[in-house]
Amino acid sequence: MFFDSDTREKFPGLSVGIVTVEGIENLERSESLREFGKEIEEKTRSFLTAEGIKEDSIFHAYRDFFWRIGIDPTKIRPASEALTRRILLGRSLPRINTAVDAYNLASVESKIPIAAFDSEKISGELTMRFGHEDEAFFGIGMMDEMKLSGGEVVIADEKRLVAIYPYRDDDKTKVTLETKNVMLISCGVPGIGKEKIIETAKLAGEYVSRFCGGRVGEVELSP
């Protein structure tokens, strides 16, 4: 992934870990994954509380980054924190498909947001940059297209925006039941060490391969 000079200058601590899993069989449901998810949920409830989230250094780093890019993290939670809060409220994690559910578990375990794309729907090289004012984005779960303010950090391929970083992925490149090759990105922010980002990408690839099959590639760290 290419980082443009503006994002490097303003956020020198940004880094991402990228790993691909090729040849997966993505299913709607998996009983073994559901049982594994229950174990992760119970483990999370055993060592973390809603109050503890406020004091956690990893979650704090993402909330601080959100403030710096103009997103209120008390209204829009970083993905890993949102998943964790859901568990602590006594609710199960959302069931999307086996690939998405698997990397969501890796996000909960690591506390690191993970972006994911159908590799075959990505056009050319990915670039991290600032969004342009009035640039259009249609994310997963959105009812209407949104226009950017220009302060957001985004990931774009050679044709479109594929994510507002590290908040939401594009609907057109999302992982579906037809996906055979998936690209996973562990999303780092200032204050999160690169070793943690590499470790999270490996864990995400491991979990997707464990429940969907496929071949896990080597982790690429950028920048």
FENMOKA-V692673 format. One record per residue. N is the residue number from 1. RES is the residue in three letters. PHI is phi in radians with two decimals (* if undefined). PSI is psi as a letter, one per 40 degrees, with the letter a starting at -180 (NA if undefined). BURIAL is + if it has 9 or more other C-alpha atoms within 8 Angstrom, else -. Layout:
# FENMOKA-V692673
n=N res=RES phi=PHI psi=PSI burial=BURIAL
n=N res=RES phi=PHI psi=PSI burial=BURIAL
This chain:
# FENMOKA-V692673
n=1 res=MET phi=* psi=h burial=-
n=2 res=PHE phi=-1.65 psi=h burial=+
n=3 res=PHE phi=-1.79 psi=h burial=+
n=4 res=ASP phi=-1.31 psi=i burial=+
n=5 res=SER phi=-1.13 psi=d burial=-
n=6 res=ASP phi=-1.17 psi=d burial=-
n=7 res=THR phi=-1.24 psi=d burial=+
n=8 res=ARG phi=-1.08 psi=d burial=+
n=9 res=GLU phi=-1.22 psi=d burial=-
n=10 res=LYS phi=-1.37 psi=d burial=-
n=11 res=PHE phi=-2.22 psi=g burial=+
n=12 res=PRO phi=-1.12 psi=e burial=-
n=13 res=GLY phi=-1.56 psi=e burial=+
n=14 res=LEU phi=-1.20 psi=h burial=+
n=15 res=SER phi=-2.75 psi=i burial=+
n=16 res=VAL phi=-2.34 psi=i burial=+
n=17 res=GLY phi=-1.94 psi=h burial=+
n=18 res=ILE phi=-2.04 psi=h burial=+
n=19 res=VAL phi=-2.46 psi=i burial=+
n=20 res=THR phi=-1.97 psi=i burial=+
n=21 res=VAL phi=-2.18 psi=h burial=+
n=22 res=GLU phi=-1.87 psi=i burial=+
n=23 res=GLY phi=1.36 psi=f burial=+
n=24 res=ILE phi=-1.37 psi=i burial=+
n=25 res=GLU phi=-2.04 psi=h burial=+
n=26 res=ASN phi=-1.56 psi=h burial=+
n=27 res=LEU phi=-1.97 psi=i burial=+
n=28 res=GLU phi=-1.23 psi=d burial=-
n=29 res=ARG phi=-2.51 psi=i burial=+
n=30 res=SER phi=-2.55 psi=h burial=+
n=31 res=GLU phi=-1.15 psi=d burial=-
n=32 res=SER phi=-1.14 psi=d burial=-
n=33 res=LEU phi=-1.18 psi=d burial=+
n=34 res=ARG phi=-1.07 psi=d burial=+
n=35 res=GLU phi=-1.18 psi=d burial=-
n=36 res=PHE phi=-1.14 psi=d burial=-
n=37 res=GLY phi=-1.08 psi=d burial=+
n=38 res=LYS phi=-1.08 psi=d burial=+
n=39 res=GLU phi=-1.10 psi=d burial=-
n=40 res=ILE phi=-1.14 psi=d burial=+
n=41 res=GLU phi=-1.10 psi=d burial=+
n=42 res=GLU phi=-1.15 psi=d burial=-
n=43 res=LYS phi=-1.08 psi=d burial=-
n=44 res=THR phi=-1.12 psi=d burial=+
n=45 res=ARG phi=-1.17 psi=d burial=+
n=46 res=SER phi=-1.35 psi=d burial=-
n=47 res=PHE phi=-2.15 psi=e burial=-
n=48 res=LEU phi=-2.40 psi=i burial=+
n=49 res=THR phi=-2.16 psi=i burial=-
n=50 res=ALA phi=-1.05 psi=d burial=-
n=51 res=GLU phi=-1.20 psi=d burial=-
n=52 res=GLY phi=-1.14 psi=d burial=-
n=53 res=ILE phi=-1.02 psi=d burial=+
n=54 res=LYS phi=-1.11 psi=d burial=-
n=55 res=GLU phi=-1.68 psi=e burial=-
n=56 res=ASP phi=-1.26 psi=h burial=-
n=57 res=SER phi=-1.17 psi=d burial=-
n=58 res=ILE phi=-1.21 psi=d burial=+
n=59 res=PHE phi=-1.05 psi=d burial=+
n=60 res=HIS phi=-1.08 psi=d burial=+
n=61 res=ALA phi=-1.08 psi=d burial=+
n=62 res=TYR phi=-1.27 psi=d burial=+
n=63 res=ARG phi=-1.11 psi=d burial=+
n=64 res=ASP phi=-1.09 psi=d burial=-
n=65 res=PHE phi=-1.11 psi=d burial=+
n=66 res=PHE phi=-1.03 psi=d burial=+
n=67 res=TRP phi=-1.02 psi=d burial=+
n=68 res=ARG phi=-1.22 psi=d burial=-
n=69 res=ILE phi=-1.82 psi=e burial=+
n=70 res=GLY phi=1.52 psi=e burial=-
n=71 res=ILE phi=-1.92 psi=h burial=-
n=72 res=ASP phi=-1.40 psi=h burial=+
n=73 res=PRO phi=-1.28 psi=e burial=+
n=74 res=THR phi=-1.45 psi=e burial=-
n=75 res=LYS phi=-1.88 psi=d burial=-
n=76 res=ILE phi=-2.12 psi=h burial=-
n=77 res=ARG phi=-1.38 psi=i burial=+
n=78 res=PRO phi=-0.95 psi=i burial=+
n=79 res=ALA phi=-0.96 psi=d burial=+
n=80 res=SER phi=-1.15 psi=d burial=+
n=81 res=GLU phi=-1.20 psi=d burial=+
n=82 res=ALA phi=-1.07 psi=d burial=+
n=83 res=LEU phi=-1.11 psi=d burial=+
n=84 res=THR phi=-1.16 psi=d burial=+
n=85 res=ARG phi=-1.06 psi=d burial=+
n=86 res=ARG phi=-1.03 psi=d burial=+
n=87 res=ILE phi=-1.13 psi=d burial=+
n=88 res=LEU phi=-1.19 psi=d burial=+
n=89 res=LEU phi=-1.47 psi=e burial=-
n=90 res=GLY phi=1.53 psi=e burial=-
n=91 res=ARG phi=-1.79 psi=i burial=-
n=92 res=SER phi=-1.38 psi=i burial=-
n=93 res=LEU phi=-1.21 psi=i burial=-
n=94 res=PRO phi=-1.10 psi=i burial=-
n=95 res=ARG phi=-1.86 psi=h burial=-
n=96 res=ILE phi=-1.88 psi=c burial=-
n=97 res=ASN phi=-2.81 psi=i burial=+
n=98 res=THR phi=-1.12 psi=d burial=+
n=99 res=ALA phi=-1.15 psi=d burial=+
n=100 res=VAL phi=-1.13 psi=d burial=+
n=101 res=ASP phi=-1.08 psi=d burial=+
n=102 res=ALA phi=-1.18 psi=d burial=+
n=103 res=TYR phi=-1.29 psi=d burial=+
n=104 res=ASN phi=-1.10 psi=d burial=+
n=105 res=LEU phi=-1.16 psi=d burial=+
n=106 res=ALA phi=-1.12 psi=d burial=+
n=107 res=SER phi=-1.16 psi=d burial=+
n=108 res=VAL phi=-1.11 psi=d burial=+
n=109 res=GLU phi=-1.10 psi=d burial=-
n=110 res=SER phi=-1.58 psi=d burial=-
n=111 res=LYS phi=1.26 psi=e burial=+
n=112 res=ILE phi=-1.84 psi=h burial=+
n=113 res=PRO phi=-1.08 psi=i burial=+
n=114 res=ILE phi=-2.20 psi=h burial=+
n=115 res=ALA phi=-1.68 psi=i burial=+
n=116 res=ALA phi=-2.57 psi=i burial=+
n=117 res=PHE phi=-2.42 psi=i burial=+
n=118 res=ASP phi=-1.26 psi=h burial=+
n=119 res=SER phi=-0.98 psi=d burial=+
n=120 res=GLU phi=-1.30 psi=e burial=-
n=121 res=LYS phi=-1.76 psi=e burial=-
n=122 res=ILE phi=-1.63 psi=h burial=+
n=123 res=SER phi=-1.83 psi=h burial=-
n=124 res=GLY phi=1.27 psi=a burial=-
n=125 res=GLU phi=-1.38 psi=i burial=-
n=126 res=LEU phi=-1.52 psi=i burial=+
n=127 res=THR phi=-2.26 psi=h burial=+
n=128 res=MET phi=-1.76 psi=h burial=+
n=129 res=ARG phi=-2.73 psi=i burial=+
n=130 res=PHE phi=-1.45 psi=i burial=+
n=131 res=GLY phi=-1.21 psi=i burial=+
n=132 res=HIS phi=-1.67 psi=i burial=+
n=133 res=GLU phi=-0.99 psi=h burial=+
n=134 res=ASP phi=1.24 psi=e burial=-
n=135 res=GLU phi=-1.15 psi=h burial=+
n=136 res=ALA phi=-1.55 psi=i burial=-
n=137 res=PHE phi=-2.54 psi=h burial=+
n=138 res=PHE phi=-2.17 psi=h burial=+
n=139 res=GLY phi=-1.59 psi=i burial=+
n=140 res=ILE phi=-1.02 psi=h burial=+
n=141 res=GLY phi=1.46 psi=e burial=-
n=142 res=MET phi=-1.44 psi=i burial=-
n=143 res=MET phi=-1.48 psi=d burial=-
n=144 res=ASP phi=-2.37 psi=i burial=-
n=145 res=GLU phi=-1.14 psi=i burial=+
n=146 res=MET phi=-1.91 psi=i burial=-
n=147 res=LYS phi=-1.89 psi=h burial=+
n=148 res=LEU phi=-1.31 psi=i burial=+
n=149 res=SER phi=-1.48 psi=d burial=+
n=150 res=GLY phi=1.91 psi=e burial=+
n=151 res=GLY phi=-1.70 psi=e burial=+
n=152 res=GLU phi=-1.26 psi=i burial=+
n=153 res=VAL phi=-1.58 psi=h burial=+
n=154 res=VAL phi=-2.26 psi=i burial=+
n=155 res=ILE phi=-2.01 psi=h burial=+
n=156 res=ALA phi=-2.26 psi=i burial=+
n=157 res=ASP phi=-1.69 psi=a burial=+
n=158 res=GLU phi=-1.39 psi=e burial=-
n=159 res=LYS phi=-2.09 psi=d burial=-
n=160 res=ARG phi=-2.74 psi=i burial=-
n=161 res=LEU phi=-1.25 psi=h burial=+
n=162 res=VAL phi=-2.00 psi=e burial=+
n=163 res=ALA phi=-2.93 psi=i burial=+
n=164 res=ILE phi=-1.65 psi=h burial=+
n=165 res=TYR phi=-1.58 psi=h burial=+
n=166 res=PRO phi=-1.78 psi=f burial=+
n=167 res=TYR phi=-1.79 psi=d burial=-
n=168 res=ARG phi=-2.66 psi=i burial=+
n=169 res=ASP phi=-1.66 psi=i burial=+
n=170 res=ASP phi=-1.24 psi=i burial=+
n=171 res=ASP phi=-1.18 psi=d burial=+
n=172 res=LYS phi=-1.24 psi=d burial=-
n=173 res=THR phi=-1.89 psi=e burial=+
n=174 res=LYS phi=-1.19 psi=i burial=+
n=175 res=VAL phi=-1.44 psi=h burial=+
n=176 res=THR phi=-2.14 psi=a burial=-
n=177 res=LEU phi=-1.13 psi=e burial=+
n=178 res=GLU phi=-1.52 psi=e burial=-
n=179 res=THR phi=-1.14 psi=h burial=+
n=180 res=LYS phi=-1.94 psi=d burial=+
n=181 res=ASN phi=-2.22 psi=h burial=+
n=182 res=VAL phi=-2.06 psi=i burial=+
n=183 res=MET phi=-1.87 psi=h burial=+
n=184 res=LEU phi=-1.96 psi=h burial=+
n=185 res=ILE phi=-2.22 psi=h burial=+
n=186 res=SER phi=-1.47 psi=h burial=+
n=187 res=CYS phi=-1.70 psi=h burial=+
n=188 res=GLY phi=-1.57 psi=i burial=+
n=189 res=VAL phi=-2.38 psi=i burial=+
n=190 res=PRO phi=-0.94 psi=h burial=+
n=191 res=GLY phi=1.75 psi=e burial=-
n=192 res=ILE phi=-1.89 psi=h burial=+
n=193 res=GLY phi=-1.17 psi=i burial=-
n=194 res=LYS phi=-1.15 psi=d burial=+
n=195 res=GLU phi=-1.08 psi=d burial=-
n=196 res=LYS phi=-1.14 psi=d burial=-
n=197 res=ILE phi=-1.18 psi=d burial=+
n=198 res=ILE phi=-1.13 psi=d burial=+
n=199 res=GLU phi=-1.03 psi=d burial=-
n=200 res=THR phi=-1.18 psi=d burial=+
n=201 res=ALA phi=-1.07 psi=d burial=+
n=202 res=LYS phi=-1.09 psi=d burial=+
n=203 res=LEU phi=-1.12 psi=d burial=+
n=204 res=ALA phi=-1.09 psi=d burial=+
n=205 res=GLY phi=-1.08 psi=d burial=+
n=206 res=GLU phi=-1.08 psi=d burial=+
n=207 res=TYR phi=-1.21 psi=d burial=+
n=208 res=VAL phi=-1.10 psi=d burial=+
n=209 res=SER phi=-1.15 psi=d burial=+
n=210 res=ARG phi=-1.05 psi=d burial=-
n=211 res=PHE phi=-1.88 psi=e burial=+
n=212 res=CYS phi=-2.21 psi=e burial=+
n=213 res=GLY phi=1.28 psi=a burial=+
n=214 res=GLY phi=1.68 psi=i burial=+
n=215 res=ARG phi=-1.86 psi=h burial=+
n=216 res=VAL phi=-1.57 psi=h burial=+
n=217 res=GLY phi=-1.51 psi=a burial=-
n=218 res=GLU phi=-1.35 psi=i burial=-
n=219 res=VAL phi=-1.31 psi=h burial=+
n=220 res=GLU phi=-1.86 psi=h burial=-
n=221 res=LEU phi=-1.77 psi=h burial=+
n=222 res=SER phi=-2.28 psi=i burial=+
n=223 res=PRO phi=-1.40 psi=NA burial=-
